[in-house]
Amino acid sequence: MRILIDTDVLFDLFAQRKPYTDEMKRLIMMQIVGDVELWATPQAYLDVFYLMRNVNDRTLVQRSIAASLRHVNVCALGHVEVEKAIEYPSMDESMTAVCCENTGADYLITRKPEAYASLGTPALTPAEYIDLMATKHKLTYELPA
């Protein structure tokens, strides 16, 4: 199963925002055991970098991003994708929509599913997705103590 995580969810990982950090760790655990492929847009990484470099050492942020790439794939955006994206009302959401299409994402994981209601890909919060995996697929992911 492929899931695309948006900027807010990716930022949760880097900023260690409680209580969301554990949700992101569970998503990474799902990827490690092969239950999902995690994807993000290049813009999500750019946004996270700009937000994090103001409060953290730039080198530390770069290393953290590099480490996350072991678990999170980045979708390609080029000329054709930008042409598709300009058809949407919001460029940020449109890049996410185009990446969902291009990666064949089964779900978009976001803090604001209502913003993506018109997207062809179902949008869920991380907690909703984790619950879905537990109820529909009988898969649970416990974090180490």
VOTORTI-459932 format. One record per residue: residue in three letters; x, y, z of N, C-alpha, C in turn. Coordinates in steps of 0.2 Angstrom, whole numbers, plus 5000, padded with zeros to 4 digits. Atoms other than C-alpha are relative to their C-alpha. Layout:
residues N
+-----+------+------+------+------+------+------+------+------+------+
!  aa !  n.u !  n.v !  n.w ! ca.u ! ca.v ! ca.w !  c.u !  c.v !  c.w !
+-----+------+------+------+------+------+------+------+------+------+
! ALA !    X !    Y !    Z !    X !    Y !    Z !    X !    Y !    Z !
...
+-----+------+------+------+------+------+------+------+------+------+
end
This chain:
residues 145
+-----+------+------+------+------+------+------+------+------+------+
!  aa !  n.u !  n.v !  n.w ! ca.u ! ca.v ! ca.w !  c.u !  c.v !  c.w !
+-----+------+------+------+------+------+------+------+------+------+
! MET ! 5004 ! 4994 ! 5000 ! 5000 ! 5000 ! 5000 ! 5004 ! 5006 ! 5000 !
! ARG ! 4997 ! 4994 ! 5000 ! 5006 ! 5017 ! 4996 ! 4997 ! 5006 ! 5003 !
! ILE ! 5003 ! 4994 ! 4997 ! 5003 ! 5033 ! 5006 ! 5005 ! 5006 ! 4999 !
! LEU ! 4997 ! 4994 ! 5001 ! 5008 ! 5050 ! 5003 ! 4999 ! 5005 ! 5006 !
! ILE ! 5000 ! 4996 ! 4994 ! 5012 ! 5061 ! 5018 ! 5001 ! 5007 ! 4998 !
! ASP ! 5000 ! 4993 ! 5002 ! 5009 ! 5080 ! 5017 ! 5005 ! 5003 ! 5005 !
! THR ! 4995 ! 4996 ! 4997 ! 5020 ! 5094 ! 5024 ! 4999 ! 4999 ! 5008 !
! ASP ! 5001 ! 5000 ! 4993 ! 5012 ! 5094 ! 5041 ! 5002 ! 4994 ! 5004 !
! VAL ! 4998 ! 5006 ! 4997 ! 5014 ! 5076 ! 5045 ! 5008 ! 4999 ! 4999 !
! LEU ! 4993 ! 5001 ! 5000 ! 5032 ! 5076 ! 5039 ! 5003 ! 5005 ! 5005 !
! PHE ! 4998 ! 4996 ! 4995 ! 5035 ! 5091 ! 5050 ! 5000 ! 4998 ! 5007 !
! ASP ! 5001 ! 5003 ! 4993 ! 5028 ! 5082 ! 5065 ! 5006 ! 4995 ! 5001 !
! LEU ! 4994 ! 5004 ! 4999 ! 5043 ! 5070 ! 5063 ! 5006 ! 5004 ! 5002 !
! PHE ! 4994 ! 4996 ! 4999 ! 5056 ! 5083 ! 5062 ! 5000 ! 5004 ! 5006 !
! ALA ! 5001 ! 4995 ! 4994 ! 5049 ! 5095 ! 5075 ! 4999 ! 4996 ! 5006 !
! GLN ! 5002 ! 5004 ! 4994 ! 5045 ! 5080 ! 5087 ! 4994 ! 5003 ! 5003 !
! ARG ! 5006 ! 4997 ! 4997 ! 5028 ! 5088 ! 5089 ! 4996 ! 4994 ! 5004 !
! LYS ! 5004 ! 5004 ! 4996 ! 5019 ! 5079 ! 5103 ! 4993 ! 5002 ! 4999 !
! PRO ! 5000 ! 5007 ! 5000 ! 5007 ! 5069 ! 5102 ! 5001 ! 4997 ! 4993 !
! TYR ! 5000 ! 5003 ! 5007 ! 5010 ! 5067 ! 5083 ! 5006 ! 4996 ! 4999 !
! THR ! 4993 ! 5003 ! 5001 ! 5028 ! 5061 ! 5084 ! 4999 ! 4992 ! 5000 !
! ASP ! 5001 ! 5007 ! 5000 ! 5022 ! 5043 ! 5089 ! 4996 ! 4998 ! 4994 !
! GLU ! 5004 ! 5003 ! 5006 ! 5010 ! 5042 ! 5074 ! 5005 ! 5000 ! 4994 !
! MET ! 4995 ! 5000 ! 5006 ! 5024 ! 5047 ! 5062 ! 5005 ! 4994 ! 5001 !
! LYS ! 4996 ! 5005 ! 4999 ! 5035 ! 5034 ! 5070 ! 4997 ! 4993 ! 4998 !
! ARG ! 5004 ! 5006 ! 5002 ! 5021 ! 5021 ! 5068 ! 5000 ! 4999 ! 4992 !
! LEU ! 5000 ! 5001 ! 5008 ! 5020 ! 5025 ! 5049 ! 5007 ! 4998 ! 4998 !
! ILE ! 4993 ! 5002 ! 5002 ! 5039 ! 5023 ! 5048 ! 5001 ! 4993 ! 5001 !
! MET ! 4999 ! 5007 ! 4998 ! 5038 ! 5006 ! 5057 ! 4996 ! 4996 ! 4994 !
! MET ! 5004 ! 5004 ! 5005 ! 5024 ! 5001 ! 5044 ! 5005 ! 4999 ! 4994 !
! GLN ! 4995 ! 5000 ! 5006 ! 5037 ! 5006 ! 5030 ! 5006 ! 4995 ! 5001 !
! ILE ! 4995 ! 5005 ! 4998 ! 5051 ! 4996 ! 5039 ! 4998 ! 4993 ! 4999 !
! VAL ! 5002 ! 5007 ! 5000 ! 5041 ! 4980 ! 5040 ! 4997 ! 4998 ! 4993 !
! GLY ! 5002 ! 5001 ! 5007 ! 5035 ! 4982 ! 5022 ! 4993 ! 5000 ! 4999 !
! ASP ! 5007 ! 4999 ! 5001 ! 5017 ! 4986 ! 5025 ! 4997 ! 5006 ! 4996 !
! VAL ! 5002 ! 4994 ! 5004 ! 5017 ! 5003 ! 5016 ! 5006 ! 5002 ! 4997 !
! GLU ! 4994 ! 4995 ! 5003 ! 5028 ! 5014 ! 5005 ! 4998 ! 5007 ! 5002 !
! LEU ! 5001 ! 4993 ! 4998 ! 5029 ! 5031 ! 5012 ! 5003 ! 5005 ! 4994 !
! TRP ! 4998 ! 4995 ! 5005 ! 5030 ! 5046 ! 4999 ! 4998 ! 5007 ! 5003 !
! ALA ! 5001 ! 4993 ! 4998 ! 5031 ! 5064 ! 5001 ! 5002 ! 5004 ! 4993 !
! THR ! 4998 ! 4996 ! 5005 ! 5032 ! 5079 ! 4989 ! 5007 ! 5003 ! 5001 !
! PRO ! 4994 ! 4996 ! 4999 ! 5048 ! 5088 ! 4986 ! 4999 ! 5007 ! 5004 !
! GLN ! 5002 ! 4994 ! 4996 ! 5039 ! 5104 ! 4992 ! 4999 ! 4999 ! 5007 !
! ALA ! 5001 ! 5001 ! 4992 ! 5035 ! 5096 ! 5009 ! 5007 ! 5000 ! 5003 !
! TYR ! 4993 ! 5000 ! 4998 ! 5054 ! 5093 ! 5011 ! 5003 ! 5007 ! 5000 !
! LEU ! 4997 ! 4993 ! 5000 ! 5058 ! 5111 ! 5006 ! 4996 ! 5004 ! 5006 !
! ASP ! 5004 ! 4996 ! 4994 ! 5044 ! 5118 ! 5018 ! 5003 ! 4998 ! 5007 !
! VAL ! 4997 ! 5003 ! 4994 ! 5051 ! 5107 ! 5032 ! 5007 ! 5003 ! 5001 !
! PHE ! 4993 ! 4997 ! 4999 ! 5069 ! 5113 ! 5029 ! 5000 ! 5007 ! 5002 !
! TYR ! 5000 ! 4993 ! 4998 ! 5064 ! 5131 ! 5029 ! 4997 ! 5002 ! 5007 !
! LEU ! 5003 ! 5000 ! 4993 ! 5054 ! 5129 ! 5045 ! 5005 ! 4998 ! 5005 !
! MET ! 4995 ! 5003 ! 4995 ! 5067 ! 5119 ! 5054 ! 5006 ! 5004 ! 5001 !
! ARG ! 4994 ! 4997 ! 5000 ! 5082 ! 5129 ! 5049 ! 5000 ! 5006 ! 5005 !
! ASN ! 5000 ! 4994 ! 4996 ! 5076 ! 5144 ! 5059 ! 5001 ! 4999 ! 5007 !
! VAL ! 5000 ! 5001 ! 4993 ! 5076 ! 5135 ! 5075 ! 5005 ! 4994 ! 5002 !
! ASN ! 4995 ! 5006 ! 4999 ! 5089 ! 5121 ! 5073 ! 5006 ! 5002 ! 4995 !
! ASP ! 4994 ! 5000 ! 5004 ! 5107 ! 5120 ! 5066 ! 4999 ! 4997 ! 4993 !
! ARG ! 5001 ! 5002 ! 5007 ! 5106 ! 5119 ! 5047 ! 5003 ! 4994 ! 4998 !
! THR ! 4997 ! 5006 ! 5001 ! 5118 ! 5105 ! 5046 ! 4996 ! 4994 ! 5003 !
! LEU ! 5005 ! 5005 ! 4997 ! 5107 ! 5095 ! 5058 ! 4994 ! 4999 ! 4997 !
! VAL ! 5006 ! 5001 ! 5004 ! 5092 ! 5098 ! 5048 ! 5001 ! 4996 ! 4994 !
! GLN ! 4998 ! 5004 ! 5006 ! 5101 ! 5092 ! 5032 ! 5001 ! 4993 ! 5002 !
! ARG ! 4998 ! 5007 ! 4998 ! 5107 ! 5076 ! 5041 ! 4993 ! 4997 ! 5001 !
! SER ! 5007 ! 5003 ! 4998 ! 5089 ! 5073 ! 5048 ! 4996 ! 4999 ! 4993 !
! ILE ! 5003 ! 5001 ! 5007 ! 5082 ! 5075 ! 5030 ! 5003 ! 4994 ! 4997 !
! ALA ! 4996 ! 5005 ! 5003 ! 5095 ! 5064 ! 5023 ! 4998 ! 4993 ! 5003 !
! ALA ! 5002 ! 5007 ! 4997 ! 5091 ! 5050 ! 5036 ! 4993 ! 4998 ! 4999 !
! SER ! 5007 ! 5002 ! 5001 ! 5072 ! 5051 ! 5033 ! 4999 ! 4997 ! 4993 !
! LEU ! 5001 ! 5003 ! 5007 ! 5075 ! 5047 ! 5014 ! 5001 ! 4993 ! 5000 !
! ARG ! 5000 ! 5008 ! 4999 ! 5079 ! 5029 ! 5020 ! 4993 ! 4997 ! 5000 !
! HIS ! 5006 ! 5002 ! 4999 ! 5061 ! 5028 ! 5024 ! 4994 ! 5003 ! 4996 !
! VAL ! 5005 ! 4996 ! 5004 ! 5052 ! 5041 ! 5013 ! 5002 ! 5001 ! 4993 !
! ASN ! 4998 ! 4999 ! 5007 ! 5052 ! 5041 ! 4994 ! 4997 ! 5007 ! 4999 !
! VAL ! 5002 ! 4993 ! 5002 ! 5050 ! 5058 ! 4986 ! 4998 ! 4999 ! 4992 !
! CYS ! 5003 ! 5001 ! 5007 ! 5039 ! 5059 ! 4970 ! 5003 ! 5006 ! 4996 !
! ALA ! 4997 ! 4996 ! 5005 ! 5046 ! 5067 ! 4955 ! 4995 ! 5006 ! 4997 !
! LEU ! 5004 ! 4995 ! 5003 ! 5039 ! 5084 ! 4949 ! 5004 ! 5004 ! 4995 !
! GLY ! 4997 ! 4997 ! 5006 ! 5043 ! 5091 ! 4932 ! 4995 ! 5005 ! 4997 !
! HIS ! 5004 ! 4995 ! 5005 ! 5035 ! 5102 ! 4918 ! 4993 ! 4997 ! 5000 !
! VAL ! 5006 ! 5003 ! 5001 ! 5021 ! 5090 ! 4915 ! 4996 ! 5001 ! 5007 !
! GLU ! 5004 ! 5000 ! 4993 ! 5016 ! 5089 ! 4934 ! 4998 ! 5007 ! 5002 !
! VAL ! 5002 ! 4993 ! 4998 ! 5017 ! 5108 ! 4936 ! 4994 ! 5002 ! 4995 !
! GLU ! 5006 ! 4998 ! 5004 ! 5005 ! 5110 ! 4921 ! 4994 ! 4997 ! 5002 !
! LYS ! 5006 ! 5003 ! 4997 ! 4993 ! 5098 ! 4929 ! 4998 ! 5004 ! 5006 !
! ALA ! 5001 ! 4997 ! 4993 ! 4995 ! 5107 ! 4946 ! 4996 ! 5006 ! 4999 !
! ILE ! 5003 ! 4993 ! 5001 ! 4990 ! 5124 ! 4939 ! 4992 ! 5000 ! 4999 !
! GLU ! 5007 ! 5001 ! 5001 ! 4973 ! 5117 ! 4935 ! 4996 ! 5000 ! 5007 !
! TYR ! 5003 ! 5000 ! 4993 ! 4969 ! 5116 ! 4954 ! 4999 ! 5007 ! 5003 !
! PRO ! 5001 ! 4993 ! 4997 ! 4963 ! 5131 ! 4964 ! 5006 ! 5001 ! 5005 !
! SER ! 4994 ! 4999 ! 4995 ! 4978 ! 5129 ! 4977 ! 5006 ! 4996 ! 4997 !
! MET ! 4993 ! 5003 ! 5002 ! 4996 ! 5126 ! 4971 ! 5002 ! 4995 ! 5005 !
! ASP ! 4997 ! 5004 ! 4995 ! 5001 ! 5118 ! 4987 ! 4996 ! 4993 ! 5000 !
! GLU ! 5005 ! 5006 ! 5000 ! 4986 ! 5106 ! 4987 ! 5001 ! 4996 ! 4993 !
! SER ! 5000 ! 5003 ! 5007 ! 4988 ! 5103 ! 4968 ! 5006 ! 4996 ! 4999 !
! MET ! 4994 ! 5004 ! 5000 ! 5006 ! 5097 ! 4970 ! 4999 ! 4994 ! 5003 !
! THR ! 5002 ! 5006 ! 4996 ! 5000 ! 5085 ! 4983 ! 4996 ! 4995 ! 4996 !
! ALA ! 5005 ! 5004 ! 5005 ! 4986 ! 5079 ! 4971 ! 5004 ! 4997 ! 4995 !
! VAL ! 4996 ! 5002 ! 5005 ! 4998 ! 5077 ! 4957 ! 5004 ! 4994 ! 5002 !
! CYS ! 4995 ! 5005 ! 4998 ! 5010 ! 5067 ! 4967 ! 4996 ! 4994 ! 5002 !
! CYS ! 5004 ! 5006 ! 4998 ! 4996 ! 5056 ! 4974 ! 4998 ! 4996 ! 4993 !
! GLU ! 5001 ! 5003 ! 5007 ! 4991 ! 5052 ! 4955 ! 5006 ! 4996 ! 4998 !
! ASN ! 4994 ! 5003 ! 5003 ! 5009 ! 5049 ! 4950 ! 5003 ! 4994 ! 5004 !
! THR ! 4997 ! 5005 ! 4996 ! 5014 ! 5038 ! 4964 ! 4995 ! 4994 ! 5001 !
! GLY ! 5005 ! 5005 ! 4999 ! 4997 ! 5028 ! 4964 ! 4999 ! 4999 ! 5007 !
! ALA ! 5001 ! 5000 ! 4993 ! 4995 ! 5033 ! 4982 ! 4992 ! 4997 ! 5002 !
! ASP ! 5006 ! 5003 ! 4998 ! 4981 ! 5023 ! 4991 ! 4996 ! 5005 ! 5005 !
! TYR ! 5002 ! 4995 ! 4995 ! 4979 ! 5037 ! 5004 ! 5005 ! 5006 ! 5001 !
! LEU ! 4996 ! 4994 ! 4998 ! 4985 ! 5054 ! 5008 ! 4999 ! 5001 ! 5007 !
! ILE ! 5000 ! 5000 ! 4993 ! 4990 ! 5056 ! 5026 ! 5001 ! 5008 ! 5002 !
! THR ! 5000 ! 4993 ! 4999 ! 4987 ! 5074 ! 5032 ! 4997 ! 5002 ! 5007 !
! ARG ! 5003 ! 4997 ! 4994 ! 4982 ! 5084 ! 5048 ! 4993 ! 5003 ! 4998 !
! LYS ! 5006 ! 4997 ! 5002 ! 4968 ! 5092 ! 5037 ! 4997 ! 4997 ! 4994 !
! PRO ! 5004 ! 5004 ! 5006 ! 4958 ! 5079 ! 5027 ! 4995 ! 5004 ! 4996 !
! GLU ! 5006 ! 4996 ! 5003 ! 4944 ! 5092 ! 5024 ! 5003 ! 5004 ! 4994 !
! ALA ! 4997 ! 4996 ! 5005 ! 4957 ! 5102 ! 5013 ! 5000 ! 4996 ! 4993 !
! TYR ! 4999 ! 5005 ! 5006 ! 4958 ! 5087 ! 5001 ! 4994 ! 4996 ! 4998 !
! ALA ! 5006 ! 5004 ! 5001 ! 4940 ! 5082 ! 5001 ! 4999 ! 4999 ! 4992 !
! SER ! 5002 ! 5001 ! 5007 ! 4939 ! 5084 ! 4982 ! 5006 ! 4996 ! 4996 !
! LEU ! 4995 ! 5003 ! 5003 ! 4955 ! 5075 ! 4979 ! 4998 ! 4992 ! 4998 !
! GLY ! 5002 ! 5006 ! 5002 ! 4953 ! 5058 ! 4970 ! 5003 ! 4994 ! 5005 !
! THR ! 4997 ! 5004 ! 4995 ! 4964 ! 5050 ! 4984 ! 4997 ! 5001 ! 5007 !
! PRO ! 5002 ! 4999 ! 4994 ! 4956 ! 5047 ! 5001 ! 5005 ! 5003 ! 5005 !
! ALA ! 4996 ! 4997 ! 4996 ! 4963 ! 5058 ! 5014 ! 4998 ! 4999 ! 5007 !
! LEU ! 5001 ! 5002 ! 4993 ! 4965 ! 5053 ! 5032 ! 5005 ! 5003 ! 5005 !
! THR ! 4995 ! 4998 ! 4995 ! 4974 ! 5059 ! 5048 ! 5004 ! 4994 ! 5001 !
! PRO ! 4995 ! 5006 ! 4998 ! 4989 ! 5048 ! 5054 ! 4996 ! 4995 ! 5004 !
! ALA ! 5003 ! 5004 ! 4995 ! 4978 ! 5042 ! 5068 ! 4994 ! 4996 ! 4997 !
! GLU ! 5005 ! 5004 ! 5004 ! 4964 ! 5037 ! 5056 ! 5003 ! 4995 ! 4996 !
! TYR ! 4996 ! 5005 ! 5004 ! 4976 ! 5028 ! 5045 ! 5002 ! 4994 ! 5004 !
! ILE ! 4998 ! 5006 ! 4995 ! 4983 ! 5018 ! 5060 ! 4994 ! 4996 ! 5002 !
! ASP ! 5006 ! 5003 ! 4998 ! 4966 ! 5014 ! 5066 ! 4997 ! 4995 ! 4994 !
! LEU ! 5002 ! 5004 ! 5006 ! 4961 ! 5008 ! 5048 ! 5004 ! 4994 ! 4999 !
! MET ! 4996 ! 5005 ! 5001 ! 4976 ! 4997 ! 5047 ! 4999 ! 4994 ! 5006 !
! ALA ! 5002 ! 5005 ! 4995 ! 4971 ! 4989 ! 5064 ! 4994 ! 4997 ! 4999 !
! THR ! 5006 ! 5003 ! 5001 ! 4953 ! 4987 ! 5060 ! 4999 ! 4996 ! 4994 !
! LYS ! 5001 ! 5004 ! 5006 ! 4953 ! 4982 ! 5042 ! 5005 ! 4995 ! 4998 !
! HIS ! 4994 ! 5005 ! 5002 ! 4970 ! 4973 ! 5040 ! 5002 ! 4996 ! 5006 !
! LYS ! 4998 ! 5003 ! 4994 ! 4972 ! 4968 ! 5058 ! 5008 ! 5000 ! 5002 !
! LEU ! 4993 ! 4998 ! 4999 ! 4989 ! 4976 ! 5059 ! 5001 ! 5005 ! 5005 !
! THR ! 4999 ! 4995 ! 4995 ! 4995 ! 4985 ! 5074 ! 5008 ! 5001 ! 5001 !
! TYR ! 4993 ! 4999 ! 5000 ! 5012 ! 4993 ! 5077 ! 5001 ! 5004 ! 5007 !
! GLU ! 4999 ! 4998 ! 4993 ! 5018 ! 4995 ! 5095 ! 5008 ! 5003 ! 5000 !
! LEU ! 4993 ! 4997 ! 5000 ! 5033 ! 5007 ! 5098 ! 5004 ! 4997 ! 5006 !
! PRO ! 4995 ! 5002 ! 4995 ! 5048 ! 5001 ! 5108 ! 4999 ! 5005 ! 5006 !
! ALA ! 5000 ! 4996 ! 4994 ! 5048 ! 5007 ! 5126 ! 5006 ! 5005 ! 5001 !
+-----+------+------+------+------+------+------+------+------+------+
end
